[in-house]
């Protein structure tokens, strides 16, 4: 794998947290997620994320495993940015408009709703013309750029 991709937060969370801190479904997804993070660290591609993704990764990490582990995750993300294997994008007016349009179009029910961060990732992948790597099947209903890592 080479090039540039947008990577959804769930791939980072499942790969960066300890396996024992994950639920059964996440443990099943973990080998695929770890593979993508290994490719990233090897320099096979550059990961692109909206800045809200870092906030989401840190927040979920804090909630799931505590402050010390979340701080370690944040430091690792910062290292990747400084190594230029991860690039972050602010939510400007155009990106906000694209993500807002996606949310309004795809939030038809509570169970099938598209979150603001998810919409931001999809909008960024569309803007950049890059594949978006995720663990969420609902991305396939929103964009043809989605690659869903499915262990089944």
Helices and strands as residue ranges (DSSP letters): E 3-7, H 9-16, G 19-21, H 24-42, E 45-50, H 51-65, H 67-82, E 86-89, H 93-106, H 116-128, E 131-134, G 137-141, E 146-148
